[in-house]
Amino acid sequence: MPKNMDPKKSPMPVQDPMVRRNNFDEVALGYSYETAVKEAQRCLNCKNKPCTTACPVSIDIPAFIERVANEDMEGAYEIISRSSSLPAVCGRVCPQENQCEGKCVRGIKGESVGIGRLERFVADYHREHCTEKPAVPAPNGHKVAIIGAGPSGLTAAGDLAKLGYKVTIYEALHLAGGVLVYGIPEFRLPKVIVQKEIDNLKALGVDIETNMVIGKVLTVDELFEMGNEAVYIGSGAGLPRFMNIPGESLKGVYSANEYLTRINLMKAYKKGSKTPIRHSKRVAVVGGGNVAMDAARSAKRMGAEEVYIVYRRGMEELPARKEEVEHAQEEGIIFKTLTNPIEVLGDENGEVKGMKCIEMELGEPDASGRRRPVPKADSEFVLDIDTMIMSIGTSPNPLIRSTTPGLETNKHGCIVTDGDNGLTSREGVYAGGDAVTGAATVILAMGAGKAAAKAIDEYIKSKGE
């Protein structure tokens, strides 16, 4: 029987909405020591561990929570870090409600244990109190190359480094982190947190080379010629999609990728920033996922008076995390659901001045199981905006697949792999994360990196037998 039978999880303290929508400081403030212990004491410590089964990287969740309940924070961190190379990141951006917390037994008759909040607390506690550097594993004499320093590549690199591999990550941008630095805003994931996690990997012996566009500077074949025995492609899905409606080429139309990269990676939100970005008054973000929420909330912080989420289905069908939707609503984001853009309108200078939309209604379910949105007759209207941000998904950049002979991809440009181990059609070449699935979550990308690292280790060992 747990010591704490409160049916509700301990609330997360947050910045006041009217204050935070004017800054880029982290919204969620984190548990205190006392709150973390109290929340951990709600855990039933189930023997069958349904929460662990639902975790893409298989963290032993009851074990680490038991350590928190007993005030052994370093012990808790040690358990988490066996499975996760990025605990401070996952504790902040992982969709726990659909994974570990979604399977928590306490959630049957109340609210689940705050697993993500506890993971964040443990990682932050370790960062603030531990001064010891991780022990560098003994080298095993083998080299592996990783393409992409996003969550999938970082995870694969960390797991392989712990096994003694000499790992080099090749990152196209000037900073490591992938979507963690260019996509997710500072108010959800402070970049000092990301950098600390990357520093931990470097301490294990992982080398990271930035400004290395694989397919242009080096090819996959050349990575093998440099002595690497395997290559892992975790290059993500950074190519934005558009709707192909009239007016998308007007000034003031952004992809969410470009808009968020300018703000997050190039620091356009800081006073005196030299990064060009539109300071808008009325913004429409098209889409309903987490990226759309990030773009809309960023636009509000950049000074926009009105920000709309334009989504063709209803509120119940929004794919974004519930917490992100709630935070957006609290910050004054206006949701125009069951609405679809059909044209972007411009003025005589080629600038956005409005967006023609049509109202939608839900019909029969489509292939995804969700009811298909269909246009309502005679329901067109114009939304008065000066900026439009497209957030309807991304696909992998074609550069790697076009320069790697024999690498099989599907009609969406995603790399085809054999099962869950990440093996591609090329011997010794593995892939995972968004480069394989298309845009998905950080934790799923990490899970793919973890599975591929295990498969790469087995592959290299088998060659020596």
N, C-alpha and C positions, 0 to 999 in steps of 0.2 A: 504493500500500500504506500503510495507516495506521501510525503510529508505535507504537500500543498494540494488540496482538493478543490481549489478555486476552479470553476468551470471555464473561466475566461483567462486568456493569456495576459501577461503583464503588458500594459500599453507601452508603445514606443514614444518617448518624448520627441517632439518635432518643433521646428521653428514656426512661429505664427504665420499663417498664409499671407496676410497682408504685408508682412515684413519680408518674407523669403522670396516673394515674387519680384522683388526689387534687387535681389543679390544672387550670386552664384555659389554661396556657401551651402554646405551639405544640409539637406532638409531634415533627415532623421539624425537625432543627436546621440543615439546609442544608449544601451542599458548602463546603469550604474552597477558597481560590484554587488551591492545588496540585492538589486532587482534581478540580476543574472542568477544569483544563487537561488532566490525565491522561485524564479521561473523554472530553473532546472529541477527543482523539487516537485514539479508537477508531473514529471516523466514517470511512466509505469515500468520502465526498464523491461519491456516485453521480450520474452525469450525468442519469439520468431522474427522479431525486428522488421516489421513491414516498412518502416521508414527507410531503413538501410537498403532494402530491396528496391525501393523507388528512387534511390539516389543514383544518378548516372555515373558517379565515380566511386560508389559503394563505401562511403564513410561509415564507420561503425558508430552510428549516432547515439544509441543508448549508452555506449561505453564512454563517449566523450562528455555526454550530459551528466552522467553519474559523477565524473570527476569534477565538473563544475559545481554540482550539488554538494560535493565534499570539499569544495574550495581548493582543489588542486588544479589551478588554471594551466600551469605548464604541462601537467600530465594530459589535460584535455587537448592542448595544442599538439602534443606529440601524437596523439591518436588521430586527429584530423589530418595532420601533415603526412601521415603514412599514405593517405589516399588522395589528397588534394594539394596541388602546388600553389593554389591561389585562394586560400580560405577567406582572407579579408575582402576579396572581390566577390566570391560566391555569397558570402553572408549579406552582401548589399544588393546584388542584382539577380540572383538566382530566383526563378519562379517557384519558391518552395510550396506555395499553395496547391500547385498542380503535381508536385512530386512528393518529397518526404513528408511535409505537413499534411498533404492530401491523404496520406495513408496512416496518419497518426491515430492510434486507438482513442486517445483523449478527445479527438474531434467527433466521435460518434454521438456523444451526449453533451458536447460543449465545444469549446475551441481547442484546436490542436496546440501542442507545445510549440513555443516560438523558436523552432530549431534554427532558422536562419538568423534570427536576432542573437541567439546564443553563439552561433559560429562566428558572427561578426565580433561579438564581445571578446571571445577567446583570442581571435587573431589580433585584435587591437590591443588587448592586454599584453600579449606576447611582444608585440612590436614596441610597446611603451616601456616594458620592464626587463626584457631579455637583452643582454649585451654580448652573449656568446655567438660566435659565427658557426654555421653548420659545418660539420666535419666533411672534408672532401674525400669521397670514396677512392679507393685504390684503382688506378687505371687498368682497364682490361686489354688495352692495345688495339681497340677497334674505333673507327670513326663513322659518325652519322651526320648527315646534313639535314637541316630543317628549313623549309621555305615558309616564311611568315612568322612574325613574333606576336601573333594574336593568342587568344586563350587556348586554342588547340595546339599550336606549335609550342607554346611555353610549357604546356602540360607534358607533351611528348618529350620535350627536351629535359624537363626536370626528372621524369621517370627514368630516362635513359642515363642521365648523368649519375643518378643514384646507383646505377648498376655498373658504373665505371667507364662508360663510353665517353669518348671525346666528341662533344656535340658542338656544332656551330650552327647558329640561326642566321639566316639571310633575310633581312627585312627591307622592303621597298621604300618605306618612309624614313624620315630622319630620326624618328623616335620609335622605340619598341613598345608593344602593347596592343597593336591592331585596333580593333573596335573599342577596346577599353580606353584608349586615349583619343581616338578621333571621333568616335560615335556617341559614347555615353557621357552625358554632361557632368560637369564638376559637382553640381548639386545632388547628383545621385551617386557618383563615384569620384571622390577627390583623387587627382592624379598623383599626389604624394603617396597614396596607398598603393597605386599600381606600380610606381617606381620602386617602392620598398619590396614588393613581391618579386620584381625583376632583379633587384639587387641580391635577393636571396638565391635566385638561380645562378647568377654570376658567381656567387660565393661557392657554389657547388662545382664550379669550373666550366660552366656554359659560356661560350663566346657568342657575342651578338654583333654582326656586321650590318650596319644600317646603310641606307641609300643603295641597296643592292637589289635591282629589279631583275629577278630571275626570268630568263627568256629574252633579256636584252643585254645585261652586263655579263651574265653567265647563263648557260643552259643546264638542264638536268644532266645531260650526258657529260658535260664538262665537270659537274660536281663529282661524278663517279671517277673521272680521270684524275681528280685531285686526291684520290685515295679513300673516298667515302664508300662504305660497303652497302649503305642503304640511304634512301632519300625519303623524307616525309613531306608531303605537300599540304600545308595548312594555310593556304594563301587567302582564304575567306571568299566573300562574295561582295565585291565593292562596286560592281557595275550597276548603276541605277536604272530602274524601269520607268517609263513614262506611259501616258494613256494614248498618245498619238491623236490628240484632239486639236482643233485649230487654236492657234495662239500660244502654243507651248514654247515657242522661241522668243517670246516677248521679254524685254528687260523686266526683271522682278520675278521671274519663274526660276525656282531652284529645285534641285533634287534635295531630299533630306540629307543625303550623304554630304553633298557640298556645303549645305548650310551648317550642319553640325560640325563638319571638319574645320570650317573657317572659325567657328566659335570655340570648339574644344581644343583642337590641335594648334591653331594659329592664334588663339587667345583674343579673338575679336571683341570679346565682352569687356576687356580691360580698357580703362581710360588711356588714351594716347596710342592705342594699337594701330599699327600701320596696315592691318589686314582689311581690305575693302569688303564691306558688307552693308546691305541696305538696312537703314534704321526706319522700320515701317510703322505705319499707323494702324492699318487693318490687314491682318494676315489670315489666309486660309491654308490649313494643312490638310491635304487629301490622304486619307488612310486612317486605320484604327488600331494599329499595333503600338508596341512600346516605343518604336522609333518616332512614330507620329506624335506620341505624348511628349517625348523628349524635345522634338522640334517646336511644338506648340508652346511648351513651358519655357523654352529658351527664347522664343520670340517675345513672350510676355516680359521676360527679364531684360530683353534688349530695348524695351520701351514701347512696344506696341500697345495701343489703347484697346483694340479688340482683336481677339485671336479665336478663330473657329477651327474645330475639328469637323471636317466634312467626310462623312462615312456612309456608304451606300446601304448598309444594313442597320439594324437597331442597336440600342444600348446593350441588350442582352447578348448580342453576337460580337461585341468588341473583343478582339483578340488580345488586347493589352492587359497587363496585370491589373487586378482590381485596385490595388494600392496606388498604382500610377494614375488610373482614371480618377480615383477619389482625390488625389493630390491636385490633379489638373482642375477638377471642378472647384476645389477650395480656393485655387489661385485665380479663378475667374475665367477659365477657358470655356468658351461657348460650344456646346455639342450640337451640330446640325446633322443628325442621323437620318437614315432613309433619304439621303440626298446624294446625287451624283453630278459631277461637272460634265458639261458637254462642249464648252468653249471658253477660252480665256480671252477677255476683251481688252483692247489696247487703245491708247490715245494717239494723237498725231505724232508724238515723239517715240512711239514704239514702247511705251511703258504700260505696265498692267494698270487697268483702271476698274476691272470688275471680272466676275466669273459667272457665266451663264450656267445655271444648274437645272436639274429636273428632279422632281420628287419621285421616290421609289416606294414599292410595296413588296412584301415578301411572298413569293410563290412556292412552288414545289421544291423539295430538297435537291441540291446538285450533287456532284460526285463526292464532295467533301462531307456530305450529310447535313450541311446547313441549308436553310431555305434560300432559294435563289432570288436575288432582288430583280424586280422587273419595273420598267418605267410606268408612271401614272400618266394617263392621258391628260393633255392640256394643263400641265402643272409646272411649266417652265417659269423660272424667275431669275433675277440677277442679284448676285451678292456683291456689295460694294467693297472692294479690296484694292490694295496696291502691291501686294506680294502673295505669291502662290508657292507652296512647298509641296512637292510630290513625294509621298511616302507610301508607295504601293509595292515595295519589294525591290530586291536586288538579285543579280546573278553573278557568277564568277567571271573575272576578266579573262579574255581569250588568249592572253599572251603566252601563258605556260603551255596550254594544250596545243597551241599552234606551233610551238618550237620543240615539242617533245614527240618524236615519231613513235607510233605504236601505243600512245596513251588514249584509251577509249573514253569518250564522253557521251552524254545523252543529248537529246534534242534541246535541253535547256542550257547546255554548256557545262553541266556538272560532271565531275570525274566519276567514272563508274568503278566501284570497288566490289570485291568478292566477299560478301557477308559482312560481319562486324569487325573483322581484323584490319580493314583498310587497305588490303592488297589490291593494287591496280592491275591492268593488263600488261604492265612492264615489270619484269623481274626486279626485285629489290626496291621498287618504287611503291610507296604507300601514301594514302591520302585520307583526309578526314575533315570534319567541321563543315563550314559553309561551302567550301570548295566542292564538297560531295553532295550535301543536302540542300544547298541554297540557303538563304538567310534563315537562321534558327537561333537558339538561345546559347548564351555563353557556356552554361553547364553541359549542354549536349555536345558542344565543340570540345570541351575538356574531356568528356567521356570518350569521344572518338580518338583524341590524342593519347589517352591512357591505353585504350585497346590496341592502338597501332604500335605504341612503344613495346608492349608485351610481345606482339607479333614480330616486330623487328628483332628483338632480342632472341626469340626462338629461331628466326630465319638465319641470323648470323652465326649462332651456335651450331645450327645444323650444317652449315657450310664447312665447319671445322671438324666435323665428326668423320 
